[in-house]
Amino acid sequence: MDARLMAFERLLNIMDDLREKCPWDKKQTFETLRPLTIEECYELADAITNKNMKEIQGEIGDLFLHLVFYSKLGEEQHAFDVTSVLNAICEKLIHRHPHIYGDIEVQNEEEVKANWEKLKLKEGKNSVLEGVPQSLPAMVKATRIQEKVKGIGFDWENSTQVFEKVKEEIQELQIEVESNSPHIEEEFGDVLFSLINYARFIHVNPENALAKTNQKFINRFQWMEQKIKEDQRTIENMNLSEMDAYWNLAKVALKDTAQ
């Protein structure tokens, strides 16, 4: 037997054992697993950001376990099982890749995405945006919204147009702030949405970019805190200009490590 199939069968058998014999596993439901699965996804995201291949491997394993667990729950409720789950995704992938399994020709990945969205509409979806999860974090959700409408041709022509839109939205926000308008939050959201749109045009993933900037700030601030302690000072008793001096030292010290 193929080593991949043997490994998957082993996981399925272990899941059967756990569901039958482990007090904790026996009590789990779709609802109790849901927050744990979300946490596992974030742990995988952290491992990918850190480029730690060993951690990535481990977190993928944890997610595999969760998916097998959900399939086991579905089997117990006579709703679905791992076989029907896997067959369904195989059929969907074949149907949505006519350029591989059919006679459709595509020139690039953008045409693949466009065909994907059009096929989903033919499958009975009422809206191109129907598949965007409501509970996605706002930045990820904005990215997915923009990618999906692009798939049916609703998009800017070039990055220059988008950057002009960013500047326009920033000006509108400034006007609302200066007038202490009740629409400040709305305009701020428009700025973020346009920036995420621009990120797409310059091939930057905004979620990854912000995650890296967050980590860079953490690294610099913690370096600054440690340096202040080494100098036998306390950050609580320093003024902003003094802290800025240490911050600049941190930027220089961590520059070569891309932090």
C-alpha positions as CSV (number, residue, x, y, z in Angstrom):
1,M,0.0,0.0,0.0
2,D,1.1,3.6,-0.7
3,A,2.8,5.1,2.3
4,R,0.5,8.1,2.2
5,L,-2.6,5.9,2.3
6,M,-1.1,3.9,5.2
7,A,-0.4,7.0,7.2
8,F,-4.0,8.3,6.5
9,E,-5.5,4.9,7.5
10,R,-3.5,5.0,10.7
11,L,-4.9,8.4,11.6
12,L,-8.4,7.2,10.9
13,N,-7.9,4.1,13.1
14,I,-6.5,6.3,15.9
15,M,-9.5,8.6,15.7
16,D,-11.8,5.6,16.0
17,D,-9.9,4.5,19.1
18,L,-10.0,8.0,20.7
19,R,-13.7,8.5,20.1
20,E,-14.4,5.1,21.7
21,K,-12.0,5.1,24.6
22,C,-10.8,8.7,25.5
23,P,-13.1,10.5,28.0
24,W,-12.2,13.9,26.5
25,D,-12.6,12.9,22.8
26,K,-15.9,11.2,23.5
27,K,-17.4,14.4,24.8
28,Q,-16.4,16.6,21.8
29,T,-19.0,18.0,19.3
30,F,-18.9,20.3,16.3
31,E,-19.5,23.2,18.5
32,T,-16.7,22.4,21.1
33,L,-14.2,21.7,18.4
34,R,-14.9,24.9,16.4
35,P,-12.9,27.4,18.6
36,L,-10.0,24.9,18.9
37,T,-9.9,24.6,15.1
38,I,-9.7,28.3,14.7
39,E,-6.9,28.4,17.2
40,E,-5.0,25.7,15.3
41,C,-5.4,27.7,12.1
42,Y,-3.8,30.7,13.8
43,E,-1.0,28.5,15.1
44,L,-0.3,27.3,11.6
45,A,-0.3,30.9,10.4
46,D,2.3,31.8,13.1
47,A,4.5,28.9,12.1
48,I,4.3,30.0,8.4
49,T,5.1,33.6,9.3
50,N,8.1,32.4,11.4
51,K,9.2,30.1,8.5
52,N,9.6,27.2,10.9
53,M,9.2,24.1,8.8
54,K,9.1,21.8,11.8
55,E,6.3,23.8,13.4
56,I,4.4,24.0,10.1
57,Q,4.5,20.2,9.8
58,G,3.2,19.8,13.3
59,E,0.4,22.3,12.9
60,I,-0.7,20.7,9.6
61,G,-0.9,17.4,11.5
62,D,-3.1,19.1,14.2
63,L,-5.4,20.4,11.5
64,F,-5.6,17.0,9.8
65,L,-6.7,15.6,13.2
66,H,-9.5,18.1,13.4
67,L,-10.7,17.4,9.9
68,V,-10.8,13.7,10.6
69,F,-12.6,14.4,13.9
70,Y,-15.3,16.4,12.1
71,S,-15.7,13.6,9.6
72,K,-16.1,11.1,12.4
73,L,-18.8,13.2,14.0
74,G,-20.6,13.4,10.7
75,E,-20.4,9.7,10.3
76,E,-21.9,9.2,13.8
77,Q,-24.8,11.5,12.9
78,H,-25.3,9.7,9.6
79,A,-24.8,13.0,7.8
80,F,-21.4,12.3,6.0
81,D,-18.1,10.5,6.5
82,V,-14.5,10.9,5.5
83,T,-15.1,9.1,2.2
84,S,-18.0,11.3,1.1
85,V,-16.0,14.4,2.2
86,L,-13.0,13.5,0.1
87,N,-15.0,12.4,-2.9
88,A,-17.0,15.7,-2.8
89,I,-13.9,17.8,-2.8
90,C,-12.4,15.7,-5.6
91,E,-15.5,16.2,-7.7
92,K,-15.5,19.9,-7.1
93,L,-11.9,20.3,-8.0
94,I,-12.4,18.4,-11.2
95,H,-15.5,20.5,-12.1
96,R,-13.8,23.8,-11.4
97,H,-10.6,23.0,-13.3
98,P,-11.9,22.4,-16.8
99,H,-8.5,23.6,-18.1
100,I,-7.1,20.4,-16.7
101,Y,-9.9,17.9,-16.8
102,G,-11.8,19.4,-19.8
103,D,-11.2,21.3,-23.0
104,I,-11.0,24.9,-21.7
105,E,-7.8,26.8,-22.4
106,V,-6.4,29.4,-20.1
107,Q,-3.4,31.7,-20.4
108,N,-2.6,32.5,-16.8
109,E,-3.7,32.3,-13.1
110,E,-6.1,35.3,-13.5
111,E,-8.1,33.4,-16.1
112,V,-8.2,30.4,-13.8
113,K,-9.7,32.6,-11.0
114,A,-12.2,34.2,-13.3
115,N,-13.4,30.8,-14.5
116,W,-13.6,29.6,-10.9
117,E,-16.0,32.4,-9.9
118,K,-18.1,32.0,-13.1
119,L,-18.5,28.3,-12.5
120,K,-19.6,28.9,-8.9
121,L,-22.4,31.2,-10.2
122,K,-23.5,28.5,-12.6
123,E,-23.7,26.1,-9.7
124,G,-26.5,28.1,-8.2
125,K,-24.7,30.7,-6.1
126,N,-26.8,33.9,-5.8
127,S,-23.8,36.2,-5.4
128,V,-20.1,36.2,-6.2
129,L,-19.6,37.2,-2.5
130,E,-21.7,34.4,-1.1
131,G,-18.7,32.3,-0.3
132,V,-16.9,34.9,1.9
133,P,-17.3,33.7,5.5
134,Q,-19.0,36.3,7.8
135,S,-16.6,35.6,10.6
136,L,-13.4,36.3,8.7
137,P,-11.2,38.9,10.3
138,A,-11.9,42.3,8.6
139,M,-8.6,42.6,6.7
140,V,-8.7,39.1,5.3
141,K,-12.4,39.5,4.5
142,A,-11.7,42.7,2.5
143,T,-9.0,40.9,0.5
144,R,-11.3,38.0,-0.3
145,I,-14.1,40.4,-1.3
146,Q,-11.8,42.2,-3.7
147,E,-10.4,39.0,-5.2
148,K,-13.9,37.6,-5.8
149,V,-15.3,40.7,-7.6
150,K,-12.1,40.8,-9.6
151,G,-12.9,37.3,-10.8
152,I,-15.9,38.6,-12.8
153,G,-14.1,41.7,-14.1
154,F,-15.2,44.3,-11.5
155,D,-11.8,45.9,-10.8
156,W,-9.5,48.8,-11.5
157,E,-7.3,48.8,-14.6
158,N,-4.0,49.6,-13.0
159,S,-2.2,50.4,-9.7
160,T,-2.0,54.1,-10.5
161,Q,-5.7,54.4,-10.4
162,V,-5.9,52.6,-7.1
163,F,-3.2,54.7,-5.5
164,E,-5.1,57.9,-6.6
165,K,-8.1,56.4,-4.8
166,V,-6.0,55.8,-1.7
167,K,-5.0,59.5,-1.7
168,E,-8.6,60.6,-2.3
169,E,-9.8,58.5,0.7
170,I,-7.1,59.9,3.0
171,Q,-8.1,63.4,2.0
172,E,-11.8,62.6,2.8
173,L,-10.8,61.2,6.1
174,Q,-8.8,64.3,7.0
175,I,-11.8,66.5,6.2
176,E,-14.1,64.4,8.4
177,V,-11.5,64.4,11.3
178,E,-11.0,68.2,11.1
179,S,-14.8,68.7,11.2
180,N,-15.2,66.2,14.0
181,S,-17.7,64.4,11.8
182,P,-19.7,61.3,13.0
183,H,-18.5,59.6,9.8
184,I,-14.8,59.4,10.8
185,E,-15.0,55.7,11.4
186,E,-16.6,55.1,8.0
187,E,-14.0,57.1,6.2
188,F,-11.2,55.4,8.1
189,G,-12.7,52.1,6.9
190,D,-12.7,53.4,3.3
191,V,-9.0,54.2,3.7
192,L,-8.1,50.7,4.9
193,F,-10.2,49.1,2.1
194,S,-8.5,51.2,-0.6
195,L,-5.1,50.4,0.9
196,I,-5.9,46.7,0.8
197,N,-6.9,47.1,-2.8
198,Y,-3.6,48.8,-3.6
199,A,-1.7,46.0,-1.8
200,R,-3.4,43.5,-4.2
201,F,-2.2,45.5,-7.2
202,I,1.4,45.7,-6.0
203,H,1.4,42.0,-5.1
204,V,1.6,42.4,-1.3
205,N,-0.5,40.3,1.1
206,P,-1.8,43.0,3.6
207,E,-2.3,40.4,6.4
208,N,1.2,39.1,6.0
209,A,2.6,42.6,5.7
210,L,0.9,43.8,8.9
211,A,1.9,40.6,10.7
212,K,5.5,41.2,9.9
213,T,5.3,44.9,10.9
214,N,3.7,43.9,14.2
215,Q,6.5,41.5,14.9
216,K,9.1,44.1,13.9
217,F,7.6,46.5,16.4
218,I,7.6,43.9,19.1
219,N,11.2,43.0,18.5
220,R,12.3,46.6,18.6
221,F,10.3,47.5,21.6
222,Q,11.5,44.4,23.6
223,W,15.1,45.2,22.6
224,M,14.5,48.7,23.8
225,E,13.1,47.5,27.1
226,Q,16.0,45.1,27.7
227,K,18.6,47.8,26.9
228,I,16.9,50.2,29.3
229,K,17.1,47.6,32.0
230,E,20.8,47.0,31.2
231,D,21.4,50.7,31.7
232,Q,19.7,50.4,35.1
233,R,16.8,52.7,34.2
234,T,13.0,52.2,34.2
235,I,10.9,52.9,31.2
236,E,8.1,54.2,33.3
237,N,10.2,57.2,34.4
238,M,11.4,58.2,31.0
239,N,10.0,60.9,28.8
240,L,9.2,60.4,25.1
241,S,12.4,61.9,23.8
242,E,14.5,59.5,26.0
243,M,12.5,56.5,24.8
244,D,12.9,57.7,21.2
245,A,16.6,57.6,21.6
246,Y,16.5,54.0,22.7
247,W,14.0,53.2,19.9
248,N,16.5,54.5,17.3
249,L,19.2,52.4,18.9
250,A,16.9,49.3,18.5
251,K,16.3,50.1,14.9
252,V,20.1,50.2,14.2
253,A,20.8,47.1,16.3
254,L,18.1,45.0,14.6
255,K,18.6,46.3,11.1
256,D,20.9,43.6,9.9
257,T,18.6,40.9,11.2
258,A,15.7,42.2,9.1
259,Q,13.7,42.8,12.4
